Amino acid sequence: MIEVTSPQADHVLSIYFKGMQSAAAFGALSDGLPQRRSQRRWCLLFDWSELDGWDDRRVFNLSCRSWHGIADQIARASIVHRHRWNHQAALLAAVLRVHGVQVRSWPTSHRAQALTWLFD
């Protein structure tokens, strides 16, 4: 399950992952984000705290490329995850940083701080 919500502000999106996820759906998710018509860019919270895994690691690696297309519309991204997803978080962060996005990775116990950081 992937759930997208807008907590507290219209420029912040929380993307919550639970259970086993389709790597292809993760890549396609970037195409589904609304295009911003204003100067304000998105701040994204990727909450992987209840993620059980990706159906295909190789496809996940390729799906991160899809985020290049929307990265110019993102100002900041917080990735909340368990230690076992360090590789995937680092890969997504690298893709976003190439486009000047500020990215931080957080342990699951710091979800509140990850969300607060998006508002700074």
N, C-alpha and C positions, 0 to 999 in steps of 0.2 A: 504494500500500500504506500502510495505517495500522496501526501496531503499538502496543499499550498494554502497558506493563510497570510493575512496582513495584520500583524499585531501592532497596536498602538500608533501606527503612522502609515500614511499612504505610499511612502517610498521604501518601506521595509517589507520584505517577503520572507516568511518562514517556510522552509521546505522540509517536511518531516517524513522520514523513511522508517518503515516498520516491516520486519520480516525479510524474506528473500526478495531481491529486486531484480528486475530485468535491466541489464546493462544498456540495452538498446533504448529502453524507455527513458533511462536517465539522460542519454544523449538527446533524445527527442524533446525532453522537457525544456531545453533551452529555446527551442523553436516556439514553445507555447507561452513564453513569458511575454506579457504585453509590452509593446514598444512605447517608450517614453517620448512624449512630444514636448516636454519641458526641458529646461537645463538640468533639472534634478535627476540624478542617476539612482539606480536601485542600490539598496543595501540588502544582502541576502544572508539568511541564516540557514545553513545546511545542517539539519539535525539528524545525525546518523546514530544517535544513542540507542535506538532499538533495531538497528539494522542487523539482520542475521547473515547477510552475504549477497554477493552478486552472482547471477546465474552463469556468467562467463567473464573471467578476469581479462582475457584478451579483448573481448568486445568492450568491456569497460574502458580499457586503455584507449581504444579507438574512439569511444563515445565522448571522451573528454575534448576531442577536437571540435565537437559541435558547439562547445561553449565559446570558441573563438568568435563566432558570429554575433553573439550578444554581449561579449565582454566590454565593449566600449560603452555600454549602457549601465555598467555596474561600477559603483564607487568602492564599496567594501563588501567583503564576504567573510563570515565566520563559519568554520567547519567544526561541529561538535561531534566527536567520535570516540570509540574505544580504541585502545592501542593497536588492536589487530588491523585497523583500517588506515594505519599511518601511510602506507604506500599509495593508496587511492587518494587520500587527502592531499598528500604532497604533489601528486600528479595534477589534480584539479587546481591546486593553488598555483603551480607553475604555469599552467595554461592561462589562468586569469592574470597573474603578475606580468606576463609578457605585454599585456594591454594596460598596464598601470593600475590595476585593481589592488587595493590594500587587502591582504588576506591574512587571517590568523587562524590557527588550529587550536582547539580547546579540548580538554578531557571532559567526559560527560558530567562530572561533578561541578563543572564551571559553566553550565549552560546560561545561567542568569548573567554572568559577566560577559559572555560572548554576545548576548543580545544587547547589553548595555554598551559595549564597545561600538556596536553599529551606530549608535546615536551620538557618539562623541564627535 
